[in-house]
């Protein structure tokens, strides 16, 4: 163990208390490190939340074997939900309506969570736990844990100032609530006290973030999951295939026409066929981003509001951007 034992013990205690405070009746369950920790701690606390794992039918979903194995081990109800192309036409507009974005990454991640929440609601559940915030607080993303130690904490603090999670508004849109045990104030405050050596380390010659979580819960959850490589929602569920899915289904002629029309009529720059599809859903619900902007600081690619210091547009997903000031 490379993280001090006292720090590891404190991490276990705080997360156990957080899960007890933030207990849900269901879990949006990937079978990765974060949701597996929540599932184990829920069972220790005497709860039996139902687990929901989403898999896009048009692609491999690496979450499935991990989620199935963990749920069976814990004796939890496990629901494998197949997201079909037909369902996308019904659910993507709802995701875009709730999140007010056509950013492909946000939409891909969001539709997997939305599909799980929708199924949980239909089966009578009302409070879903998610693993949101673990990667942001404990350096789970490769762009953070591959930084030099002296840069890591600055990057994380900047991320903490802007992090947001779609599970809350999507659950609210379904008359449910989302519970985020990793975002509990006590857990977040603890994460802010940690240093690079608590967050990043090497295991079997491979660099990992979330070191303290892996070491704190390895014995409880098993080495296979504890040292599972980070898999974003869109990869684990298979929705990362959506760019190729829409590439095959939108003709080049329709794409060129859509790009031209979006720029000429709305001042929106479309990057690819998937982006065009999401923007068409967006425009069926909302006016162009520039028409609803409330400040003079705008995204150069869609005309939506951005903060002056922002390098990312939450409306269209453009990165990096240099915000423009309109007259």
C-alpha positions in Angstrom: 0.0 0.0 0.0 1.4 3.4 -1.0 -1.2 5.7 0.6 -0.8 6.2 4.3 -3.0 3.7 6.3 -4.7 6.4 8.3 -5.7 8.2 5.1 -7.0 5.0 3.6 -9.1 4.2 6.7 -10.5 7.7 6.7 -11.5 7.3 3.1 -13.4 4.1 3.9 -15.2 5.6 6.8 -16.3 8.7 5.0 -17.6 6.8 2.0 -19.5 4.4 4.2 -21.1 7.2 6.0 -21.9 9.0 2.8 -23.5 6.0 1.2 -25.7 5.6 4.3 -26.7 9.2 4.2 -27.3 9.2 0.4 -28.8 5.7 0.0 -30.9 5.1 -3.1 -33.3 2.4 -4.1 -31.4 1.8 -7.3 -28.0 2.2 -8.9 -27.0 3.2 -12.4 -24.5 0.4 -12.5 -21.4 0.0 -14.7 -19.6 -2.5 -12.6 -16.6 -0.2 -12.5 -14.7 0.9 -9.5 -17.0 3.7 -8.3 -20.4 2.0 -8.7 -19.0 -1.3 -7.3 -17.8 0.5 -4.2 -21.3 2.0 -3.8 -23.0 -1.4 -4.2 -20.8 -3.1 -1.7 -21.2 -0.3 0.9 -25.0 -0.4 0.3 -25.1 -4.1 1.1 -23.0 -3.6 4.2 -25.5 -0.9 5.3 -28.3 -3.5 4.9 -29.8 -2.1 1.6 -30.4 -4.0 -1.6 -30.6 -1.4 -4.4 -31.6 -2.6 -7.8 -28.8 -2.3 -10.4 -29.3 -1.0 -14.0 -26.7 -1.5 -16.7 -27.3 0.0 -20.2 -25.8 -1.5 -23.4 -26.3 -0.1 -26.9 -27.3 -3.0 -29.2 -25.1 -1.9 -32.1 -21.8 -2.2 -30.3 -19.9 -4.1 -27.7 -20.5 -2.9 -24.1 -17.6 -3.9 -21.9 -19.5 -3.0 -18.7 -21.8 -6.1 -19.0 -19.5 -8.9 -17.6 -18.2 -6.7 -14.8 -21.7 -5.5 -13.8 -23.2 -9.0 -14.0 -20.5 -10.5 -11.9 -20.6 -7.9 -9.1 -24.4 -7.9 -8.9 -24.5 -11.7 -8.6 -21.8 -11.7 -6.0 -23.8 -9.3 -3.9 -27.1 -10.9 -4.5 -28.5 -7.7 -6.0 -31.3 -7.5 -8.6 -29.5 -6.8 -11.9 -31.2 -5.4 -15.0 -29.5 -5.4 -18.3 -31.1 -2.8 -20.5 -30.7 -2.9 -24.3 -30.7 0.5 -26.0 -31.8 0.0 -29.6 -31.6 2.5 -32.5 -35.4 2.8 -32.4 -35.2 3.9 -28.8 -32.6 6.6 -29.7 -35.2 8.6 -31.7 -37.5 8.7 -28.7 -35.0 9.2 -25.9 -32.3 11.5 -27.5 -34.7 14.4 -27.9 -35.7 14.1 -24.2 -32.0 14.1 -23.1 -31.3 17.2 -25.3 -34.5 18.9 -24.0 -33.5 18.3 -20.3 -29.7 19.1 -20.7 -30.2 21.9 -23.3 -27.2 20.8 -25.3 -26.2 19.1 -28.5 -22.6 18.4 -27.3 -22.0 14.8 -28.6 -20.1 13.6 -25.6 -22.7 15.0 -23.1 -25.5 13.5 -25.2 -23.8 10.1 -25.6 -23.2 9.8 -21.9 -26.6 11.3 -21.0 -28.7 8.9 -23.1 -27.2 5.8 -21.3 -28.0 7.3 -17.9 -31.5 8.5 -19.1 -32.3 5.0 -20.4 -31.4 3.5 -17.0 -33.3 6.1 -15.0 -36.4 5.6 -17.3 -36.4 1.9 -16.6 -35.9 2.4 -12.9 -38.8 4.8 -12.7 -41.1 2.5 -14.7 -40.4 -0.2 -12.1 -41.3 2.0 -9.2 -37.9 3.3 -8.1 -37.5 6.9 -7.2 -33.9 7.6 -6.0 -31.0 6.4 -8.2 -27.4 6.4 -7.0 -24.6 7.2 -9.5 -20.8 7.2 -9.4 -20.6 10.8 -10.5 -17.8 13.0 -9.1 -15.4 10.2 -8.2 -13.3 10.8 -11.3 -13.3 14.6 -10.8 -12.5 14.5 -7.1 -9.9 11.7 -7.1 -8.1 12.2 -10.5 -9.7 9.4 -12.4 -9.4 10.8 -15.9 -6.2 10.2 -17.9 -5.9 13.9 -18.8 -5.4 14.6 -15.0 -3.4 11.6 -13.7 -0.9 11.8 -16.6 0.0 15.4 -15.6 3.2 16.1 -13.6 2.6 16.2 -9.9 3.1 19.9 -9.6 0.3 20.5 -12.2 -2.2 17.9 -11.1 -3.7 19.8 -8.1 -4.1 23.0 -10.1 -5.9 21.1 -12.8 -8.2 19.3 -10.4 -9.1 22.5 -8.5 -10.0 24.1 -11.9 -12.1 21.1 -12.7 -13.9 21.2 -9.3 -15.0 24.8 -10.0 -16.8 23.9 -13.3 -17.8 20.2 -12.8 -21.5 19.4 -13.3 -23.4 16.2 -13.7 -26.3 15.4 -15.9 -27.8 12.7 -13.7 -29.5 15.3 -11.4 -31.5 17.2 -14.0 -32.3 14.0 -15.9 -33.7 12.4 -12.8 -35.7 15.5 -12.0 -37.0 15.4 -15.5 -38.4 12.0 -14.8 -39.8 13.0 -11.3 -37.0 11.1 -9.6 -33.9 12.2 -7.6 -30.3 11.3 -8.2 -28.0 10.5 -5.3 -24.3 11.2 -5.7 -22.4 9.8 -2.6 -19.0 10.8 -4.0 -20.2 14.4 -4.1 -21.2 14.4 -0.4 -19.7 17.5 1.2 -17.7 15.5 3.7 -16.2 13.3 0.9 -15.5 16.4 -1.3 -13.8 18.2 1.6 -11.6 15.1 2.3 -10.6 14.8 -1.4 -9.5 18.5 -1.3 -6.9 17.5 1.5 -5.2 14.9 -0.6 -2.0 15.2 -2.6 -0.7 13.7 -5.9 0.8 10.7 -4.1 -2.6 9.8 -2.7 -4.3 10.1 -6.0 -2.0 8.7 -8.6 0.3 5.6 -8.5 1.6 2.7 -10.5 0.2 -0.9 -10.3 1.6 -3.7 -12.4 3.6 -1.2 -14.4 0.5 0.9 -15.3 -0.4 4.3 -14.0 -3.7 4.7 -12.3 -5.7 7.6 -10.9 -8.1 7.2 -8.0 -5.3 5.4 -6.2 -6.7 5.9 -2.7 -10.1 4.5 -3.7 -8.4 1.4 -5.3 -6.3 0.8 -2.3 -9.0 1.5 0.2 -11.5 -0.9 -1.3 -9.4 -3.6 -3.1 -9.9 -6.1 -0.4 -13.6 -5.5 -0.3 -14.4 -5.5 -4.0 -11.6 -7.7 -5.4 -8.5 -6.9 -7.4 -10.1 -7.3 -10.9 -12.5 -4.4 -10.3 -10.3 -2.4 -8.0 -7.7 -2.1 -10.8 -10.1 -2.0 -13.7 -9.0 0.7 -16.2 -11.3 3.8 -16.2 -14.0 3.3 -18.8 -16.2 6.4 -19.5 -20.0 5.8 -19.6 -20.0 6.1 -23.4 -17.4 3.3 -23.8 -18.8 1.0 -21.1 -22.3 1.2 -22.5 -21.3 1.1 -26.1 -22.7 4.5 -27.0 -19.2 5.5 -28.2 -20.4 3.7 -31.4 -22.9 6.5 -32.1 -20.5 8.6 -34.3 -20.1 5.5 -36.6 -23.8 4.7 -36.3 -24.8 8.1 -37.6 -21.9 8.2 -40.2 -23.5 5.2 -41.8 -27.1 6.5 -41.6 -26.8 10.1 -42.8 -26.0 10.6 -46.4 -23.1 12.8 -47.5 -25.6 15.0 -49.4 -27.8 15.4 -46.4 -24.8 16.2 -44.2 -23.6 18.9 -46.6 -27.1 20.4 -46.8 -27.4 20.4 -43.0 -24.0 22.0 -42.5 -24.8 24.7 -44.9 -28.3 25.4 -43.6 -27.2 25.4 -39.9 -24.5 28.0 -40.6 -26.6 30.2 -42.9 -29.7 30.2 -40.8 -28.5 29.8 -37.3 -24.8 30.7 -37.3 -24.0 27.2 -36.0 -20.9 25.2 -37.0 -21.6 21.5 -37.4 -18.6 19.2 -37.1 -19.8 15.8 -38.2 -22.9 13.7 -38.9 -23.6 12.8 -35.3 -23.4 16.5 -34.3 -25.8 17.3 -37.1 -28.3 14.7 -35.8 -28.2 16.1 -32.3 -28.5 19.6 -33.6 -31.6 18.7 -35.6 -33.2 17.3 -32.4 -32.1 20.5 -30.5 -33.7 22.7 -33.1 -36.9 20.8 -33.0 -37.1 21.9 -29.3 -35.2 25.2 -29.0 -34.4 28.3 -31.0 -30.8 28.7 -32.2 -28.4 29.2 -29.3 -27.8 32.8 -30.3 -31.5 33.5 -30.0 -31.6 32.6 -26.3 -28.2 33.9 -25.3 -28.4 36.5 -22.5 -24.8 37.8 -22.4 -22.4 39.4 -24.9 -19.8 36.6 -24.3 -20.5 33.9 -26.9 -19.2 30.7 -28.3 -17.7 31.4 -31.8 -19.1 28.1 -33.1 -22.8 28.3 -32.1 -23.4 31.8 -30.6 -24.5 30.4 -27.2 -23.5 31.9 -23.9 -20.1 31.1 -22.4 -18.0 32.5 -19.6 -15.2 34.8 -20.5 -12.6 32.4 -19.1 -14.2 29.3 -20.7 -12.4 27.2 -23.3 -15.3 24.8 -23.7 -18.9 25.4 -24.9 -21.5 23.4 -22.9 -24.1 24.0 -25.6 -22.4 22.7 -28.7 -19.3 21.0 -27.2 -16.7 23.0 -29.1 -13.2 22.8 -27.6 -10.9 24.7 -27.4 -12.7 28.0 -28.0 -11.8 31.7 -27.7 -15.0 33.4 -26.6 -16.1 36.3 -28.7 -17.7 39.5 -27.4 -20.7 40.6 -29.5 -21.6 44.2 -30.0 
